[in-house]
Amino acid sequence: MRQLTLDTETTGMDVGAGHRVIEIGCVEILERVVTGRSFHFYLNPDRDSEPGALAVHGLTSEFLADKPRFPDIVDEWLRFIDGAEILAHNASFDVGFLENELRLCGREARLPASCTVLDTLTLARELHPGQRNSLDALCKRYQVDASQRHVHGALLDARLLADVYLAMTAGQGTLDLMRAPDAVQLLDVAGSEIRIVRRVLSEAELAEHAEYLKTLEKRAGKPTLWQALGL
């Protein structure tokens, strides 16, 4: 599956008041691996940022004056996101602003039909009800290094979100489908919870796993966690 974490910076919070996108950042995740491919542009919005927004992102009108406008990069952006699942924190905000930009440049005012959208804020609230689920809070909870986040930036925040999303969903690939007595135990980590699930492995998988443990033990110079737990 191809996924893209996405973030934007804007001149203000209310798209209905004429505020515009001034930065887009996307980071590609392919089969749960951050590939290193990204999309990033600063944009000239042809207006000033509100003081509150400027304090958040620090992107002045002077800095943005020589940057491209959204119509200049829209085709490249649409090609990049085509067919991907979009992951955004408080997705309605980013998607609302981007669809407004599409409308303003005469395009269909919606993301391509080939894209789906997952709101990672909604996901975080489901996993951690009653807790703070801002990107900063999630970075702390999942020990994602956000030390460079002195101000908000679309590309930096998209990179942090990619790490947070992979940590939040780390246990979703392991399903407790079979509980045979001779099944191999697998550690399934979901957030801060660790539970043991079971699934039956083939002889070939067992042999490959044993060789992998030997490699890890040789590198570490000590028994692996699997061996210590008797798995």
SULJO-V696317 format. One record per backbone hydrogen bond with DSSP energy under -1.0 kcal/mol. NH is the residue of the N-H (numbers start at 1). CO is the residue of the C=O. If there is no record, write none. Layout:
# SULJO-V696317
nh: [NH;NH]
co: [CO;CO]
This chain:
# SULJO-V696317
nh: [3;4;5;6;7;9;11;17;18;19;22;23;24;25;26;27;28;29;30;31;35;39;41;43;44;50;54;55;57;58;64;67;72;73;74;77;78;79;80;81;82;84;85;86;87;88;93;95;96;97;98;99;100;101;102;103;104;105;106;107;110;115;116;118;120;123;124;125;126;127;128;131;138;139;140;141;142;144;149;150;152;157;158;159;160;161;162;163;164;165;166;167;168;169;170;172;174;177;183;184;186;188;190;193;195;197;199;206;207;208;209;210;211;212;213;214;215;216;217;218;219;220;221;228;229;231]
co: [29;85;27;87;25;23;20;14;15;14;9;9;41;7;39;5;37;3;33;1;28;26;24;22;68;11;50;51;53;54;60;64;69;70;70;73;74;75;76;77;78;81;2;116;4;118;90;91;92;93;94;95;96;97;98;99;100;101;103;102;108;112;84;86;88;119;120;121;122;123;124;128;134;135;136;137;138;139;146;148;56;153;154;155;156;157;158;159;160;161;162;163;164;165;167;169;171;175;180;199;197;195;193;190;188;186;184;202;203;204;205;206;207;208;209;210;211;212;213;214;215;216;217;224;225;226]
